[in-house]
């Protein structure tokens, strides 16, 4: 049967050559053969394993979890496909519900009808700002940032809320991908995402200084409610994001 060069596999699977090198290094997907000159060549079996890896990665599994799943001798290819089908079906149902919620928000925005807390819950997810109002007031009520944040949030339309939450969710998805690929928290990609996160807060909520951003990163780990939200995407993600935030702040303000 034909085999494939690493560049061909990267194009077929829509992943980077660097990612394939990383998978090889950790033993997740290694080429089945090499040429006499030492070049990697991927067999059909290797491509099938890579397909499973990419499916499970898209579904939110860490590389360590994927390795354990694929190396389980009691699970064959058909069992993997059945599991993936079930997980994908659940995700499709969830995405359909989210799409319907966003469509509702868009329609309401066109009609200029104020958004109720209950409606914002649908768009904003499990976090309802009103539920945390008293705690936020006690923590930050005497600060200018708190008052600016309340004013900006109060002025948000339904469409603003939808964009705010989608941008935040995309940053978390990108953080998750970087974390699963093994990119260091103090590396360029992770720090770029940390800066995007800080800019997002500045755009929508309050002027987020690097010092304040550090404090938020610490809270994402220390506060179980925030940590749980990130850990649902990948175990250890909250610590990774905190470390990236600190590294980005240290890069921008060395010695501070």
Beta strands, then each sheet from edge to edge (+ up, - down):
strand 1: 4-5
strand 2: 33-34
strand 3: 40-42
sheet 1: 1+ 3- 2+
end
